[in-house]
Amino acid sequence: MNNKKLFVGSLPWAVDDAKLAEIFAQAGNVVSAQVVKDRETGRSRGFGFVEMSTDEEAQAAVNNLNGTDMEGRKIVVNIARPREDR
């Protein structure tokens, strides 16, 4: 079961991919970190995805970072659900 990909919500607008990776590095090895941006404006949409190298690290990130304060906002961290076909 691949539970290494995390959904991260309620991100402050100023957070970029590098900052997201830096924060999640506390929990383990970050494979990728991407803040989702609006196609038209290029601004952050306030959420992103982080992929950890193991399921254990991903679970540690959820346990340690969900509900923590990031620049005045409480972030939401959970295991990402598979993308549903549209």
N, C-alpha and C positions, 0 to 999 in steps of 0.2 A: 504494500500500500504506500503510495507516494503522498505523504503529508508534509512535505518540506516547504511547500509554497504557502505564504501567509498573506492575508488581507490586512491592510493597515488603514484605518479610517480616522476621520477628524484631525487630519494633519494641518498644521499651520501653513498658510500660503507660502511662507518663505522657505520651507523645506524642499530641498532638491534631492536628486538621486544619491549624490555623494553623502549628504547629511543623513539620509535615511540609512544608508549602508553603515555609516559610522555608529549610529545609535544601536543598530541590531548586532554589530560586531561584539557588543558586550555579552551576547548570549551564545556566540559561536561563530563559525565560519560562514560568511555571507557569500553566496554564489552570485546573486544578482539583486539589485534593488532598483525599483522603477516607480517614480511618482507619475500618476496618470495626468496627462495634460489635455486641456481643451484644444480640439483641432483648429478652431478658428483663431483663438486669441493666444494660444501657447501658455496660458496661465494654468497653474495647478488646479486640479478639480477637487483637491482636499483628501485624496486617498491614493493608495499605491499598493504595490506587491513586493514582497521580499522573499527570496528563495534561500533557504539555509541548506548546508551540505548534508545534514542528517535529520531524520524525524525527531530524534532526541533534542537536537539543538532548536528545531522549530518549536517543539513543545516547551522548552525552557524559555524561549523568546515570548511565547504566549503567556506563560506563568509570570515572568518577570516584568514584561513591558505593558501588558494590557491594563488600561486605566491609569498609566503613569502620565505625569505632566510633561508636556513638550511645549515650551514657549507659551505657557498659559492655557494650553488646551489639553484635555484628557484624551489621549489617543486610544483607539480601539484596535486590538490585535487578536486575530483568530485564524485558524486554519482556513485557507481559501477553498471554497467549493469549486468543483470542476465547472468550467464554462458551459452554460447550456446552449444548445443549438437554437438559433433564432429563426 
